[in-house]
Amino acid sequence: MTTAHEVNFDGIVGPTHNYAGLSYGNIASHKHQQSVSSPKQAALEGLGKMKLLMDLGLKQAVLPPQERPDVAALRNLGFQGTDADILDHARRAEPATLAAACSASSMWAANAATLSPSPDTADAKLHITPANLVSQYHRSIEPPTTATVLRAIFSDPTRFVHHDPLPPCPRLGDEGAANYTRLCPDYHTPGIEIFVFGQTALAPAAPAPNVFPARQTRQASHAIARLHQLNPQQTVFVQQNPAAIDQGVFHNDVIAVGNRNTFFYHRDAFVDTPTAIDEIRRKYADTCSSELACIEVAPHQLSIKDAVETYLFNSQLVTLPDAAQSLICPAQCREHPATAALLDEIIAADNPIASVHFVDVRQSMKNGGGPACLRLRVVLTDDELAQTHPGVLLTEQLYESLCNWVQQHYRDRLAPEELADPKLLTESRDALDQLTQILGLGSIYPFQGYRSSNTTT
């Protein structure tokens, strides 16, 4: 009998983790803009969350960070000279552009790609499309490396299909699995795939103050469904509530989360939520021959403002080895009275969620990324898992190696004015060079090919 597993691929926080406030519409990111960060603490917090899931009996894997500062991106914008010259010129001329080239945003792996597992696709292969991330410059430079990494991890063409990112234009803006949910009775059985979009046409060129444009378009969602060879009867397209977007719900995973036969969402998450839920229930019943457990949170139970503040819906909803489901929540949920009370109600109620585990990922939360932002969910059959690059699968030994690696290479603190420090570039490249050896991924970074002739500090 075929079995399958959901593997959480978490992004390792990079050595240049900082608070530049680059993410338009992300309230936490702007609130902590120009704060001093701790890359070491951030990376260890992320690894600690991965270790918790591994200890709970779940399959856990890692995705390496991207090369930052991205000197090549700055060269493409006309900055010239040695690497040190380029960093200094960018600091003086366009500090925001330098900050974008230093962003460690690839840590939020939920935005890396959309993956449709083989039980859902017409050719019975896992389909992978890296997100183009065109809405934010600092993220739009990620897709080439993301594609390289995913191709290195899932390299068997008989089992894995890799698509190019969608064309980089606003009409096809794609933010990856942060706007995607799969529901199924069991991971190895066919399920339904929900794509959430924020707009049906181009966003205004100049949004009104405090009105945030959506980042995922309907056209992009439909394109990915076609590329992944999904059955329209097993696919749902839902529009996100613009009022929720304006309150900081920049991705759907900030206001809804699903796992297997359970969908946990806020009543104000979607445009015409009752109709959307009816379609989701119906297609789930038709595809899965069973009933979907829907857990709705009403505004009087928790406001959208409090949901964004605590990132309750950005928790991971996982299935434990005993088949019970558990929420992996940010520590802020435990510290917020209304959210803590709601969680108590959910655990006591008759639904599949049986427990809650809290994780401290404060460095990520200050930039607007909770536990679910840090991971990319990948459903793999036993056969597909056997063909996945083993070096990225978390074990006790790999966890210890990664913690030691962070302790050796990461700074305890990083201030905004230090982003142009050429030593930071050298430190980052040294760290990533060693990481590729730890993970056995080979030369996945451009600097590993041109570093010796191109770096002057």
Secondary structure, DSSP 8 states (H G I E B T S, - for coil): ---EEEEEEEE---TT-------TT-HHHHHTTT--B-HHHHHHHHHHHHHHHHHTT-EEEEE----SS-HHHHHHTT--SSHHHHHHHHHHH-HHHHHHHH--GGG-GGGTEEEE-GGGBTTSSEEEEE---TTSHHHHT-HHHHHHHHHHHS--TTTEEE-----SSGGG---GGGGEEEE-SSTTS--EEEEEESBSS---SS--TT----S-BHHHHHHHHHHTTB-GGGEEEEEB-HHHHTTT--SGGGTEEEETTEEEEETTSBTTHHHHHHHHHHHHHHHHSS--EEEEE-TTTS-HHHHHHHTGGGSEEEE-TTS-EEEEEEHHHHHSHHHHHHHHHHHHSSSSEEEEEEE--HHHHTTT--TTTTEEEEEEEHHHHHTS-GGGB--HHHHHHHHHHHHHH--S-B-GGGTT-HHHHHHHHHHHHHHHHHHT--S-STHHHHHHHH---
